[in-house]
Amino acid sequence: MSARIVIISGCSGSGKTTVSRILAENSACEKAVYIEVDDFWQYIRKGYIDPWLENTGDQNETVSKAVAASAKIYAENGYEVFAAGFIGPWFLKPWKKLAKKGFDVRYVVLRPDEETTVMRATGREKNEFFPLSPQIVKDLWVSMTNLGKYEANVLDTTGQTVEDSVKIIQKMLSENNFRI
């Protein structure tokens, strides 16, 4: 039996990286892995396009498939997977395929309010691979609002500590929430 796959999504500054690492380190499973989705874009050596720009559909779908394939291999081998990245519902196709094959796939969207998100994202050290401006962060935040049927998968982390967010997610996962 494969282990659970948990996608932790959200904009830059939402806390997905920190939360995912802690969830993996504190997993009840014997084995757990944290996958940083942003790393998969950095593997592209030629033909890279910033993933938030227009006309990046093929590249972004390829990266989504690669991340899901990696998660599948880990899960098949007993690792609980925590994949952290900007994964909007439009990138869920490979993950839905895994769920249809019987994998326990969960989708959590961390979404603090816009002001908090921009403050967190722009207040930290700049990532030279993803040099996000306040406007890009705002645009990404807007794109993660009104998620349709996935609004139920949103956790508003405004005002929460990382520890608070981790505890809430652990509890909700144990209650069988966030399924895709």
N, C-alpha and C positions, 0 to 999 in steps of 0.2 A: 504494500500500500504506500502510495506517495505521501509526502508531507505537504502541509499547507503552503500556499503561495500568497503573500500579502503585498499588494501594491500600495505604496504610500506616495500619493501624488500631492501636488500643490505648486504654487509659484515659488520663485526664489524668495527666501525670507519667511516661508511658512513653517519651517521647522522639520521638514520631511527627512533630511539627512540625519540630523541629530536624533530624532525620534526613532528612525529605522535602525540606526546602529544600536541604540539602547534596547529596542525590542528584540533584535537578533541576539545580543549579548545576554539578555534575560529570558530567552525562549525556554519554555518548559520542555522542548524537545532536546534529545541528546545531542543533536547536531543542528546548527542554524547558520545561515549565510546572509550577509548584507550585500546587495548589488547596487552600485551607484550608476544609475542610468546615464548620467552625463558623461561618464567615462567612455561609453560606447560611441558617442559622437567624436571624441578625441582620437579614437582609433582610425578615423578616416584621414588618410594622408593626401589624397588627391580628390578634387571635386567636392570638397566640403562647402556647405552653405549654412550660415547661421540658421538654426532650426526654427526661429521665430519669424523669419522672412517669408515672403511670398514664394511660390514655386518650389517648396521643399518637400512636397508630399511624398515623392518616391524615396528620397533619402530618409525622411522621418519614419515611413512605413518599414523600410529595411531595418533601421535601428530598432524599432518596436519588435519586429520579428526576431531579431538577434537576441534582444534582452529576454523575450518570452522563451526562446529556445534554450537559453542558458538556465533560466529559472526552472524549466521543465526537467532538465538533466539533473540539477541539484535536488529537486523535489522527488524525482524517481529514485534517487539514491539516499533518501531519508533525511535530507536537510530541509528544515523549515526555511522558507525564503522570504526575505524582506527586500523588495525592490523599490528604491526611492528615486523618483524623477518626476518631471513634468509630463504626466500621462493623462491627457484629456480623454473623454469618452470616445473621441474620434480615433484614438490609438488603441482601443481595446480589442480589436478584431482578433489578433493572435491569442490574447488572453481568454477571450470567449471560446475559442476553439479548444483551449486546454480544459476549460470548465466542461464543455460538451463531452470531452473524453474522460470525464470523471475526476479531474483534479479539483481540489478545494481551493478556488481562487477567490480572494477577497480584494476589494477596491476601496481604499480610504482616501478621501480628499481633505487635506488640511487647508482651511481657508480662514485665516484671521481677517479682520476688516482691512480695507484697502490701505488706510493710513499706516496701520501696524506693519503690513506686508512691505510697503515701500520703505518705511523707516528701518526695518530689520535688514532688508536686502541691500540698501544703499549704505547702511551704517557699518558694514563689515568690509574686510579686505577685498579688493577687486580681484575677480578671477579673470586672468588674462585671456582664457579661452572663451569665457562667457562674460564679456564686459557690459553688464546690463546697466542702462541708464534708468533714472526714475520713470521716464515715459514708457520704456519697454516693460518694466515691472508692472506699471499700471495697466498696460495693454494686456499683458499675460493674465493679470488678476481678473480683468473684465472677461477674458475668454473662459475663465473657470467659474463664472457665475451662470445661473440658469442652466444647470446640467440635466434638466429633464428628469428622467427616472433615477438618475444618479444623485440627485439632491439629497436623497436619504443616506448617501454615503459620505456626506460632508460633515466635518467636525470643525466648528468655529473655535479656533485656538486663541482668539483675542483675549488677552489678560491671563492666559494660562501659563504656568511654568512648564518646562519640558517634562518634568516629573508628573505633573497633572495630566498632560496630554497622553503620556505613556500609560498611566493607570487607566484612563478612560478607554483608550484603544484596547488594552489588554482585556478589560471587562467586557467591552462590546464584542470583541472577537470570541471570547469564551461563551457569550450568549448567542453565537452564530450569526452575528450581524455582518454587514458589508459584503455579502456575496454578490458575485456578478452572474 
